[in-house]
Amino acid sequence: MPKVLTETGFRISPSFVEEENRKALKVLEGDFRHLGEQLARRGTDIEDVTRRVQRFSVAVPSWGVGTGGTRFGRFPGEGEPRNVYEKLADCATIHQLTGATPRVSLHIPWDKPDDPKELIEFAQAVGIGFDAMNSNTFQDQKEQKLSYKFGSLTHTDLAVRQQAIDHNIECIEIGKTLNSKALTVWIADGGNFPGQVHFRRALERYIESLKRIYDHLPSDWRLFIEHKLYEPAFYSTILNDWGTSYYAATATGPKCFCLVDLGHHPPNTNIEMIVSRLIQFRKLAGFHFNDSKYGDDDLDTGSIKPFQLFLVFNELVDAEYEKVPGYDPAYMIDQSHNVTDPIESLIASTEEIQRAYCQSLLVDRRALNACQESNDALMALKTLKAAYNTDVNPIIAMARYRNGAAVDPISSYRTSGYRKKKGKERPAMEGSKSGIV
């Protein structure tokens, strides 16, 4: 057995987490009991809500455990993962402390394994599974023959398009070995100048390329496509809004769905309505969670617009409540960490996602529907705010505790000294590909 499979380095011991939890349990039980009494007066069973939060999960991106970049450079952090195995070890630590991130989404070629079977063996050893595969045709790699400078799946040159198609097919083949069930395709194709790109022909080439990738999907897989208003193409992008994404997914086939990245919209866009529309049209793939202030900032989830995150989840829980046919969203965090410990940011984002989901479970659906049907605008808002303003921390912490995770994950992480220990195990490396630049 390869050395990497037997030596994962320092891991936080379950007994350490149990001891940390023991110190916090008495206060948690009191807070949980008090909240339960409040919710009971509103006709809500706290135990039912807690069980649903326990079952909720979100994937973490392999690239998210490294330091991200700015427009000017990248500032590596202490103990960054240097390869896919170390990334999985960090992701496993996040799951150990949150109990809510059991799957990792890999990015090829950054995470391309020499032996996929060995990678599966390692993942199983650290208690992690695999989520959607992610292709990369927005960068040129050392070994590739043709450049994506002027596009990939939409390039005017058929040979470049074929190269990009072949790469996506390769991602599917790797994912089949890892027991993944989806491929995410995001392209940076577009133009920076008026007249540079023929809008209609470029979109036609994109859909033609998608169809060729789609033909290689296993029967139980899904294809996720992701729209983006701008960046790195600042004048026009191929898949610039949810309507174009819906059109492309529909034209490609029934197993093709539209991803919603919370940062890929103009400021103040009504993202929750976009979510509702895609649910209604049976084309919602799921989410890449992050947050933004001005544009595609990739900030920590819930750090800027927590109410918007709640409103998005209100639509998702409403679809659960109404049992919309085919409703099966995939959840993943996708953010860039420039000034924080990436593990801490991913833990914090997981908490915020759980919080928004939990708050949405508290919405009185019957009361809200009655307000909507009677056109009572103010009381409809107040019904939502009653759920949003509820402090659900005791539920989230209790869900973690019952899942065998940490009551206070960031505190336990810091107390464990994980980052310092990894700093000694993982000397800094030039050209690390552990984060996005």
Summary of the structure (lengths in Angstrom):
residues: 437
radius of gyration: 22.1
end to end distance: 34.2
largest distance: 66.8
contacts: 1440
relative contact order: 0.16
helix: 49%
strand: 10%
